[in-house]
């Protein structure tokens, strides 16, 4: 299994949880594909940060920015995950990987099909097996979260954030308008309800609950209602720097599907 090459579409929170789980299972030949400016909130556990920092670590696993296959080969020799900017997914045809995982979580299939690799796995709504992909991984919370589906489809997108400590929508910070993000707080900071966490276009965005800042989008231009932050209610700061239970469960489902197929 150490010789299996894997391309993961996306390098955000969930995709990074998948990559970490596979890497820890000794599937270390991983290439993650991203767009130029990914909208990532949980940046401390996302390999897409390599696009800005060149090299990052997620729970002890390193990811590094690569430009081409030569760079990717060097990264694999150093036991690092390669992260490449490739919005058209061109490296898939060049690399001819054994496995392709679509972990963009766009709530629909953006063009991932079985002819891309011997094993193709879709994560979340919009995918069905075995017609479009070989396996689908359930991403909605509940008893089936992380389940590998070989005949059928994932549940529809609910749009409802997970409930933690009795809070759901209150945990999520959204842009009140389009504009440039400017941080007031940092990831891991404690926050009280009513405190300003960041500004968007000069408009303050306040916490609705007490907790810890679990995620903050980079200081970039965003559109109105974009998710720009995430609060862990009453959470310890350490939870802001660890892979979520959801990402680990989905990663486990992908690992099962690869081994099964």
Buried (B, 14 or more C-beta within 10 A) or exposed (E): EEEBBBBBBBBBBBBBBBBBBBBBBEBBBBBBBBBEEBBBBBBBBBBBBBBEEEEBBBBEBBBBBBEEBEBBEEBBEEEBBBBBBBEEBEBBEEBEBBBBBBBBBBBEBEEBBBEBBEBBBBBBBBBBBBEBBBBBBBBBBEEBBBBBBEEEBBBEBEEEBBEBEEBEEBBBBBBBEEBEBEBBBEBBBBBEEEBEBBBBBEEEBBBBBBBBBBBBBBEEEBEEEBBBBBBBBEBEBEEBBBBBEBBBBBBBBBBBBBEEB
